[in-house]
Amino acid sequence: MGYILNAKKDEGCFLCNAGASRDDESNLVIYRAELCFCLLNRYPYNNGHLLVAPYAHKADFCDLTKDESAEIMCTLGEMQNRLREAMRPDGFNIGVNIGKTSGAGLPGHLHFHIVPRWEGDTNFMPVLADTKVIPQALEEVFEMLRKK
């Protein structure tokens, strides 16, 4: 419901805003590198759903520099390791949607999704009620994954 009610607000690119801000807690930013950063998805598909994005507002792989590409790949690995240590998932979905037609909710700013998965993590709610149940608060996951 939060996503539906806030989706109409036009406050610019939420990734650019989070990347430029230094209020990591309110933006759910758990990691910053030189060219990219990682934050919790505010409307997660599953517990621990992370986004990795370049600071630069770029829409496509082809727009990234070699350094940005390399750092994003290294950050994906670092975040997968953090999730593995903190949450002990059985597997991961890692992917990217490029362009609105592919399902990108923010087609102008390239970002990767890392979704931890557990055996039996699907339930009847998405099928019967078009609702996803997340058993852990974002704030709790933020504290688990952010290294101070």
C-alpha positions as CSV (number, residue, x, y, z in Angstrom):
1,M,0.0,0.0,0.0
2,G,2.9,2.3,0.7
3,Y,4.2,1.9,-2.8
4,I,0.8,2.6,-4.3
5,L,0.2,5.7,-2.3
6,N,3.7,7.1,-2.8
7,A,4.1,6.1,-6.5
8,K,2.3,9.3,-7.7
9,K,4.7,11.6,-5.9
10,D,7.3,13.1,-8.3
11,E,10.3,13.8,-6.1
12,G,12.9,13.0,-8.8
13,C,15.0,9.9,-8.9
14,F,15.0,8.1,-5.6
15,L,18.4,6.5,-6.3
16,C,20.0,9.8,-7.2
17,N,18.4,11.3,-4.0
18,A,19.6,8.4,-1.8
19,G,23.1,8.5,-3.4
20,A,23.5,12.3,-2.8
21,S,22.1,12.3,0.7
22,R,24.3,11.4,3.7
23,D,21.3,10.3,5.7
24,D,21.9,6.6,5.1
25,E,19.5,5.3,7.7
26,S,16.4,7.1,6.4
27,N,17.4,6.1,2.8
28,L,18.2,2.5,3.9
29,V,21.7,2.8,2.3
30,I,23.8,0.0,3.8
31,Y,27.0,0.3,1.7
32,R,28.8,3.0,-0.2
33,A,31.7,2.6,-2.6
34,E,33.4,5.2,-4.8
35,L,31.1,4.8,-7.9
36,C,28.1,2.8,-6.6
37,F,26.1,2.1,-3.5
38,C,23.7,-0.4,-2.1
39,L,20.4,0.1,-0.3
40,L,17.4,-2.0,0.9
41,N,14.5,-2.0,-1.5
42,R,11.8,-0.1,0.3
43,Y,9.1,-2.3,-1.3
44,P,10.8,-5.7,-1.2
45,Y,9.9,-8.8,-3.0
46,N,11.5,-10.8,-0.2
47,N,13.4,-10.2,3.1
48,G,16.8,-8.6,2.5
49,H,15.9,-7.5,-1.1
50,L,18.8,-5.1,-2.0
51,L,19.4,-2.7,-4.9
52,V,22.9,-1.9,-6.2
53,A,23.2,1.3,-8.4
54,P,25.8,3.6,-9.7
55,Y,25.7,7.1,-8.3
56,A,25.5,8.5,-11.8
57,H,22.1,8.6,-13.3
58,K,22.6,6.1,-16.2
59,A,19.9,4.0,-17.9
60,D,21.9,1.2,-19.6
61,F,25.0,-1.0,-19.3
62,C,26.3,0.7,-22.4
63,D,26.4,4.0,-20.5
64,L,28.6,2.7,-17.7
65,T,32.4,3.2,-17.6
66,K,34.6,0.1,-17.2
67,D,35.3,1.3,-13.6
68,E,31.6,1.6,-12.8
69,S,30.9,-1.8,-14.2
70,A,33.7,-3.5,-12.3
71,E,32.8,-1.8,-9.0
72,I,29.1,-2.7,-9.4
73,M,30.1,-6.4,-10.0
74,C,32.4,-6.4,-6.9
75,T,29.6,-4.7,-4.8
76,L,27.1,-7.4,-5.9
77,G,29.5,-10.0,-4.6
78,E,30.1,-8.2,-1.3
79,M,26.4,-7.8,-0.8
80,Q,25.7,-11.4,-1.6
81,N,28.3,-12.4,1.0
82,R,26.7,-10.1,3.6
83,L,23.3,-11.5,3.0
84,R,24.7,-15.1,3.2
85,E,26.4,-14.4,6.5
86,A,23.5,-12.4,8.1
87,M,20.4,-14.2,6.8
88,R,21.6,-17.7,5.6
89,P,19.5,-17.9,2.4
90,D,19.4,-21.1,0.4
91,G,19.9,-19.1,-2.9
92,F,19.7,-15.8,-4.6
93,N,18.0,-14.1,-7.6
94,I,20.3,-11.4,-9.0
95,G,19.1,-9.4,-12.0
96,V,18.4,-6.1,-13.7
97,N,15.5,-4.8,-15.8
98,I,16.5,-2.3,-18.5
99,G,13.8,-0.2,-19.9
100,K,10.1,0.2,-19.0
101,T,9.0,-2.7,-21.2
102,S,11.2,-5.1,-19.3
103,G,9.6,-4.2,-16.0
104,A,12.0,-1.5,-14.8
105,G,10.1,0.6,-12.1
106,L,12.8,3.3,-12.5
107,P,13.9,3.0,-16.2
108,G,16.2,6.0,-16.1
109,H,18.6,4.8,-13.4
110,L,20.2,1.4,-13.9
111,H,20.1,-0.8,-10.7
112,F,20.6,-4.5,-9.9
113,H,18.3,-6.5,-7.6
114,I,19.7,-9.0,-5.1
115,V,16.9,-11.1,-3.7
116,P,17.8,-13.8,-1.1
117,R,15.6,-16.9,-1.4
118,W,14.8,-19.7,1.1
119,E,13.3,-23.2,0.5
120,G,9.6,-22.7,0.9
121,D,9.7,-18.9,1.0
122,T,6.6,-18.6,-1.2
123,N,3.2,-18.8,0.4
124,F,-0.4,-18.5,-0.5
125,M,-0.8,-14.7,0.0
126,P,0.6,-13.7,-3.4
127,V,-1.7,-16.2,-5.1
128,L,-4.9,-15.6,-3.2
129,A,-4.6,-12.0,-2.1
130,D,-2.0,-10.4,-4.5
131,T,-0.1,-9.6,-1.3
132,K,3.5,-10.4,-0.3
133,V,4.2,-11.1,3.4
134,I,7.6,-10.0,4.6
135,P,8.4,-11.5,8.0
136,Q,11.0,-8.9,9.1
137,A,11.0,-5.1,9.4
138,L,13.2,-3.1,7.1
139,E,14.9,-1.5,10.0
140,E,15.9,-4.8,11.4
141,V,17.4,-6.0,8.1
142,F,19.2,-2.6,7.8
143,E,21.0,-3.1,11.1
144,M,21.9,-6.7,10.2
145,L,23.5,-5.8,6.8
146,R,25.1,-2.4,7.5
147,K,28.6,-2.7,8.8
148,K,29.5,0.2,11.0
